[in-house]
Amino acid sequence: MKRARFSTHLSVPAAFLLSCAFNWNAGAAEAPAAANPDIAKGQKIATQVCAACHATDGNSVMPVNPKLAGQFPEYLVKQLMNFKPANGKPAERNNVVMGGMASTLSSAEDTRNVAAYYASQKPKPDAAKSKDLAAIGEKLYRGGNAATGVPACASCHGPNGAGMPAQYPRISGQFAEYAEAQLRAFRSGERANDPQKMMRSIAARMSDLEIKAVSDYVAGLR
């Protein structure tokens, strides 16, 4: 079992939440399946539309914008769709910036292509910044908190944070700041595009310390 790598270097000032997709949300299974995506076309879209925030290769250098490289394409498609209003209803994920960006993807094909491109890129993980804080986060990630009903994060996202294709997103190496922001958004209900309220239910039982600790641990998880 691999353990998190710790670093005291604050590599980048402080987004799982991700403006665009620690995009941190269980339930990517609801995303439409990517059918024969064109990665070359996806790269062109990423370069023209997404690179300013997420970098051309999906390894954002700004914690307010999540790393997308290596993320499951189904998850990315779902998030992009959730940023758009649909069937006369407001967007499931309310984000002014991402709402505008997602609207430039005029077709489902464009959405699948850019998602497939970012999924094909090699992630450059962040690092835990506090050994003590990450140690607390590791206990929660691997064992949960039985006293408050918080399940182990590893039960869905895997022991090394690699996630489960089409169900639970990859979270290893994500910016701690982004992950923390997304967990807080789930806890407050600001983010509500998690099926069956799974993440909202879990985050509601987490303390500020637990959220901060598990986010720092995940940043260094390999």
Order of alpha helices (4+ residues) and beta strands (2+ residues): alpha-alpha-alpha-alpha-alpha-alpha-alpha-alpha-alpha-alpha
